Amino acid sequence: MSNKFFNVALLILPVLLMFSCSCGHLTPEACDQVADVLSSPRESFVMIDVNIVRRTCNKETKVCENDTGSLISGSGFVVAEAPSGGSYVITAAHVCRPPIFKEREETEAAIINYRLEVFAKTKEMMKFDLDVIEIDVKNDLCMLHGESLIRPVISVAEVKLRPGDETFNIAAPRGILHGEAPIIIGGIYNGDSTEVRKAVYTMLVAGGSSGSVIMNDKGEAVGMVSMMDVRFPYIVYSPTHDVLRGFVDQALFWHAKSYIKAEKAQHNISSMWEKIKNLDF
């Protein structure tokens, strides 16, 4: 009897140890360091909600009706401040522009037009409108702008990971978002696959994790959850570090350039208006 009890105790002990310490095998100092690293990214994380608005117009009566429904949810993170105000957000292209989306269809009785509404929800459960400004379908990347969204930034790392390096992920899997407690998941970088041309990570994800940031131990972005391998759901694919960095840099450059042009045009219009007002007709 005592031997059986001893064997059962040995089996249970590792489980108890695993759940009795929030940082597992880490020292208290290391636990504090991880908490500090993730403090700002927790603020940067957003859950992405996409609604579809359908406008149905009857051909005979010319009467139109609108109705709105939820289409998809995912995750995202603030990657930069916008010069015009607000923040730029990164998520997966298949989240901000789902492949099943179509803008228009027609039946014998009606013409139906569709449009998408995209929102960001923070860990404080605050909701912000987002506009899609750049999409890279091939690499499954999307940049959005939230005019009134002001959050800390997760910068893209300059140094690549090495296979075996540990990572952190903050996401809303299955649409799960607890107030003040976004889901944090650990993982491991395995390398860049030459077959699928994606970075490969080992970690737990689910629908709703798409678009979420993958970070190094400094809290810098090194990847983004794009998809998982259905053969083994702990294998996760992401745009490579170089692809992510290139997309962010290029998108920020072009939109900063557009903003400067718009500012110059506005300045020219204002100057011209001042001259017109001063003319003596």
C-alpha positions as CSV (number, residue, x, y, z in Angstrom):
1,M,0.0,0.0,0.0
2,S,2.8,2.4,1.0
3,N,4.7,1.6,-2.2
4,K,1.6,2.4,-4.4
5,F,1.0,5.6,-2.5
6,F,4.7,6.5,-3.0
7,N,4.6,5.9,-6.7
8,V,1.4,8.0,-7.1
9,A,3.0,10.8,-5.1
10,L,6.0,10.8,-7.4
11,L,3.7,11.1,-10.4
12,I,1.7,13.9,-8.9
13,L,4.7,15.9,-7.5
14,P,6.0,17.3,-10.8
15,V,2.5,18.5,-11.7
16,L,2.1,20.2,-8.4
17,L,5.5,21.8,-8.8
18,M,4.6,23.0,-12.3
19,F,1.4,24.7,-11.2
20,S,2.7,26.0,-7.8
21,C,5.1,28.4,-9.4
22,S,4.0,30.9,-12.0
23,C,7.5,31.1,-13.6
24,G,8.2,27.4,-13.4
25,H,12.0,26.7,-13.3
26,L,13.0,30.4,-13.4
27,T,14.6,32.2,-10.4
28,P,12.6,35.1,-8.8
29,E,15.0,37.6,-10.5
30,A,14.3,36.0,-13.9
31,C,10.6,36.0,-13.2
32,D,10.8,39.8,-12.5
33,Q,12.8,40.3,-15.7
34,V,10.2,38.4,-17.8
35,A,7.4,40.4,-16.2
36,D,9.2,43.7,-17.0
37,V,9.8,42.6,-20.6
38,L,6.1,41.8,-21.2
39,S,4.7,44.8,-19.4
40,S,4.7,47.1,-22.5
41,P,3.7,44.4,-25.0
42,R,0.7,43.6,-23.0
43,E,-0.4,47.2,-23.5
44,S,0.4,47.0,-27.2
45,F,-1.7,43.8,-27.9
46,V,-5.1,44.2,-29.4
47,M,-7.8,41.8,-30.4
48,I,-9.1,42.3,-33.9
49,D,-12.8,42.0,-34.6
50,V,-14.1,42.1,-38.2
51,N,-17.7,42.7,-39.0
52,I,-19.4,42.4,-42.4
53,V,-22.0,45.0,-43.3
54,R,-24.5,43.8,-46.0
55,R,-26.6,46.3,-47.9
56,T,-29.4,44.6,-49.8
57,C,-31.3,46.7,-52.4
58,N,-34.6,45.4,-53.9
59,K,-34.5,45.9,-57.7
60,E,-38.2,46.4,-57.9
61,T,-39.0,48.6,-54.9
62,K,-35.5,50.3,-54.8
63,V,-35.7,49.9,-51.0
64,C,-32.3,49.1,-49.3
65,E,-31.7,47.5,-46.0
66,N,-28.5,47.1,-44.0
67,D,-27.6,44.4,-41.5
68,T,-24.3,43.7,-39.7
69,G,-22.8,40.5,-38.5
70,S,-19.5,39.2,-37.0
71,L,-17.2,37.7,-39.6
72,I,-13.9,36.8,-38.0
73,S,-11.6,37.6,-35.0
74,G,-7.9,37.6,-34.7
75,S,-5.1,39.3,-32.9
76,G,-2.7,42.2,-33.6
77,F,-0.1,44.5,-32.1
78,V,0.9,48.2,-32.3
79,V,4.1,48.5,-34.3
80,A,4.5,52.3,-34.7
81,E,3.0,55.7,-33.9
82,A,1.4,57.4,-36.9
83,P,2.6,60.9,-37.8
84,S,-1.0,62.0,-38.4
85,G,-2.0,60.7,-34.9
86,G,-2.9,57.3,-33.6
87,S,-1.1,54.0,-34.1
88,Y,-0.2,51.5,-36.8
89,V,-1.3,47.9,-36.1
90,I,0.0,44.7,-37.6
91,T,-2.2,41.6,-38.1
92,A,-2.6,38.8,-40.6
93,A,-3.9,39.6,-44.1
94,H,-6.5,36.8,-43.8
95,V,-7.9,38.6,-40.7
96,C,-8.2,42.1,-42.1
97,R,-9.3,40.9,-45.5
98,P,-10.8,37.4,-45.2
99,P,-10.5,35.3,-48.4
100,I,-14.3,34.5,-48.2
101,F,-15.1,38.2,-48.5
102,K,-16.7,39.5,-51.7
103,E,-17.8,43.1,-52.3
104,R,-20.9,42.5,-54.4
105,E,-23.3,39.9,-55.6
106,E,-26.6,40.0,-57.6
107,T,-29.7,37.9,-57.6
108,E,-32.9,38.1,-59.7
109,A,-34.5,40.2,-56.9
110,A,-31.7,42.2,-55.3
111,I,-28.3,43.7,-55.5
112,I,-26.2,43.0,-52.5
113,N,-23.1,45.0,-51.5
114,Y,-20.7,44.1,-48.7
115,R,-18.1,46.1,-46.8
116,L,-15.9,45.3,-43.8
117,E,-15.7,47.1,-40.4
118,V,-12.5,46.4,-38.5
119,F,-12.0,47.1,-34.8
120,A,-9.3,46.8,-32.2
121,K,-10.1,45.8,-28.6
122,T,-7.5,46.4,-25.9
123,K,-7.0,44.5,-22.7
124,E,-9.0,47.2,-21.0
125,M,-11.9,46.2,-23.3
126,M,-11.8,49.6,-25.1
127,K,-12.8,49.5,-28.7
128,F,-11.2,51.5,-31.6
129,D,-12.0,51.8,-35.3
130,L,-9.2,50.6,-37.7
131,D,-8.6,51.3,-41.4
132,V,-6.7,48.9,-43.6
133,I,-3.8,50.7,-45.3
134,E,-1.5,48.0,-46.6
135,I,-1.9,44.3,-47.4
136,D,0.7,41.7,-48.5
137,V,-1.5,38.6,-49.3
138,K,1.5,36.5,-50.3
139,N,3.2,36.8,-46.9
140,D,-0.1,37.1,-45.0
141,L,0.7,40.6,-43.5
142,C,-1.7,43.5,-43.0
143,M,-1.1,47.0,-41.6
144,L,-4.0,49.1,-40.2
145,H,-4.3,52.6,-38.8
146,G,-6.2,53.5,-35.7
147,E,-6.7,57.2,-35.6
148,S,-7.6,57.3,-31.9
149,L,-5.7,54.3,-30.8
150,I,-2.7,55.3,-28.6
151,R,-0.7,52.4,-27.2
152,P,2.9,51.4,-26.6
153,V,4.9,50.2,-29.6
154,I,6.4,46.7,-30.1
155,S,9.4,47.4,-32.3
156,V,10.7,44.8,-34.8
157,A,13.9,43.3,-33.6
158,E,17.1,44.0,-35.5
159,V,18.7,40.7,-34.6
160,K,17.3,37.4,-35.8
161,L,16.6,34.5,-33.5
162,R,18.7,31.3,-33.5
163,P,17.0,27.9,-33.6
164,G,16.2,26.9,-30.0
165,D,15.7,30.5,-28.8
166,E,12.6,30.9,-26.6
167,T,9.8,33.2,-27.6
168,F,6.6,34.8,-26.2
169,N,3.3,35.2,-27.9
170,I,0.3,37.4,-26.8
171,A,-3.0,36.5,-28.4
172,A,-6.7,36.0,-28.1
173,P,-7.1,32.4,-29.1
174,R,-10.7,31.4,-29.9
175,G,-11.6,35.0,-29.2
176,I,-10.7,34.7,-25.5
177,L,-9.8,38.1,-24.1
178,H,-9.9,38.5,-20.3
179,G,-9.9,42.1,-19.1
180,E,-6.3,43.0,-17.9
181,A,-5.2,39.5,-18.6
182,P,-4.3,38.9,-22.3
183,I,-3.2,35.3,-23.0
184,I,0.6,34.9,-22.9
185,I,2.1,31.7,-24.5
186,G,5.7,30.5,-24.6
187,G,7.3,29.0,-27.6
188,I,10.5,28.0,-29.4
189,Y,12.0,29.1,-32.7
190,N,12.9,26.2,-34.9
191,G,14.3,28.0,-38.0
192,D,13.2,29.1,-41.4
193,S,11.7,26.4,-43.6
194,T,13.0,26.1,-47.1
195,E,9.9,24.2,-48.1
196,V,7.2,26.6,-47.1
197,R,9.4,29.7,-46.9
198,K,8.1,30.6,-43.5
199,A,9.6,30.8,-40.0
200,V,8.7,27.7,-37.9
201,Y,7.8,28.0,-34.2
202,T,6.7,25.4,-31.7
203,M,3.8,26.8,-29.5
204,L,0.1,26.4,-28.8
205,V,-2.2,28.4,-31.0
206,A,-5.9,28.3,-32.1
207,G,-8.3,30.3,-34.3
208,G,-8.1,33.9,-33.1
209,S,-4.3,33.7,-32.6
210,S,-3.7,34.7,-36.2
211,G,-2.0,38.1,-36.4
212,S,-0.6,37.9,-32.9
213,V,3.0,39.0,-32.2
214,I,5.8,36.5,-31.6
215,M,8.6,38.2,-29.5
216,N,12.1,37.5,-28.4
217,D,13.2,37.7,-24.7
218,K,13.5,41.5,-25.1
219,G,9.9,42.0,-26.0
220,E,10.7,42.8,-29.6
221,A,8.7,41.4,-32.6
222,V,10.4,38.6,-34.5
223,G,7.4,37.1,-36.1
224,M,3.6,36.9,-36.4
225,V,1.3,34.0,-36.1
226,S,0.0,33.2,-39.7
227,M,-1.1,29.6,-39.6
228,M,-0.6,26.2,-37.8
229,D,0.1,22.8,-39.3
230,V,-3.1,20.7,-39.1
231,R,-0.9,17.6,-38.9
232,F,0.5,18.8,-35.6
233,P,-1.1,21.8,-34.1
234,Y,1.9,22.9,-32.1
235,I,3.8,23.8,-35.3
236,V,3.2,27.4,-36.2
237,Y,4.2,29.3,-39.3
238,S,5.1,33.0,-39.5
239,P,6.5,35.4,-42.0
240,T,10.3,35.3,-41.6
241,H,12.0,38.0,-39.6
242,D,13.3,39.6,-42.7
243,V,9.9,39.6,-44.5
244,L,8.2,41.1,-41.4
245,R,10.8,43.8,-41.0
246,G,10.7,44.6,-44.7
247,F,7.0,44.9,-44.8
248,V,6.8,47.2,-41.7
249,D,9.7,49.4,-42.9
250,Q,8.3,49.8,-46.4
251,A,4.7,50.4,-45.3
252,L,5.8,53.0,-42.7
253,F,8.0,54.7,-45.3
254,W,5.3,55.1,-47.9
255,H,2.6,56.2,-45.5
256,A,5.0,58.7,-43.9
257,K,5.8,60.0,-47.4
258,S,2.1,60.3,-48.2
259,Y,1.5,62.2,-44.9
260,I,4.3,64.6,-45.8
261,K,2.9,65.2,-49.3
262,A,-0.6,65.8,-47.8
263,E,0.8,68.2,-45.2
264,K,2.7,70.1,-48.0
265,A,-0.5,70.2,-50.1
266,Q,-2.5,71.5,-47.2
267,H,0.1,74.1,-46.5
268,N,0.1,75.2,-50.1
269,I,-3.7,75.5,-50.1
270,S,-3.6,77.5,-46.9
271,S,-1.0,79.8,-48.3
272,M,-2.9,80.3,-51.5
273,W,-6.1,81.1,-49.5
274,E,-4.3,83.7,-47.5
275,K,-3.1,85.3,-50.7
276,I,-6.6,85.3,-52.1
277,K,-8.0,86.9,-49.0
278,N,-5.5,89.7,-49.2
279,L,-6.3,90.5,-52.8
280,D,-8.1,93.8,-53.5
281,F,-10.9,93.0,-56.0
